[in-house]
Amino acid sequence: QVSATGDLANWSTGEPGAIPAVGGAMDLAVGARQTWVMMDLLTRDGQSKLVARCSYPLTGLACVKRVYTDLATFECTPDGLVLVDAVPGLSRAGLERLTGLSLLEKA
């Protein structure tokens, strides 16, 4: 998960049988000058991986600057997500419905 303000939760989903392993993810997330995330926008169940607040254990706070997904690119800001670009035919409103989040205008 990535929150609208750039928090990252990528090491444990809490699912039974899953082995949580932080590894070097926390060091990389907070030690890098910029952290970019590449992921599918939706889970297999159709839930958005972009969320208002992460429900999984956090890897880093406000460390993600940009998120590249299969459907759109987003910039994480302290005020929320800015839509940078989307695949042809997918509107801002469509992305807001998919994510359940309000997207900010690009400056």
Beta strands, then each sheet from edge to edge (+ up, - down):
strand 1: 2-3
strand 2: 35-39
strand 3: 50-51
strand 4: 64-69
strand 5: 72-77
strand 6: 80-86
sheet 1: 1+ 3+
sheet 2: 2+ 4+ 5- 6+
end
